[in-house]
Amino acid sequence: MLGLDHSRLSSALMAPYYNAFIAKPQTVDDIPRIVALMGPKTVPAPPPPPGQPPPTAPKTRLIVDVEGTITSIQRIPAAGS
């Protein structure tokens, strides 16, 4: 169940009555309404090519004095950057 109400358009897939000639959601009604309700489609990032390690995130180095107070923060670039 998507939670999408019936459409007022008889040409929409979500019209209140079944129409065998409507086989897919309509771009003028059904699709914009479901996107408004559920949000846009998200696509995951593609995996790295075979044989290559996944990218690494940058690292952070904290410089601390003898009392344990952080005196500076340095960003270390990721390998291959």
WONOR-V896159 format. One record per residue. N is the residue number from 0. SS is DSSP state (~ for helix, > for strand, _ for the rest). Layout:
BEGIN
n->{N:N}
ss->{SS:SS}
END
This chain:
BEGIN
n->{0:1:2:3:4:5:6:7:8:9:10:11:12:13:14:15:16:17:18:19:20:21:22:23:24:25:26:27:28:29:30:31:32:33:34:35:36:37:38:39:40:41:42:43:44:45:46:47:48:49:50:51:52:53:54:55:56:57:58:59:60:61:62:63:64:65:66:67:68:69:70:71:72:73:74:75:76:77:78:79:80}
ss->{_:_:_:_:_:_:>:_:_:_:_:_:_:_:>:_:_:_:_:_:_:_:_:_:_:_:_:_:_:~:~:~:~:~:~:~:~:~:_:_:_:_:_:_:_:_:_:_:_:_:_:_:_:_:_:_:_:_:>:>:>:>:>:>:_:_:_:_:_:>:>:>:>:>:>:>:_:_:_:_:_}
END
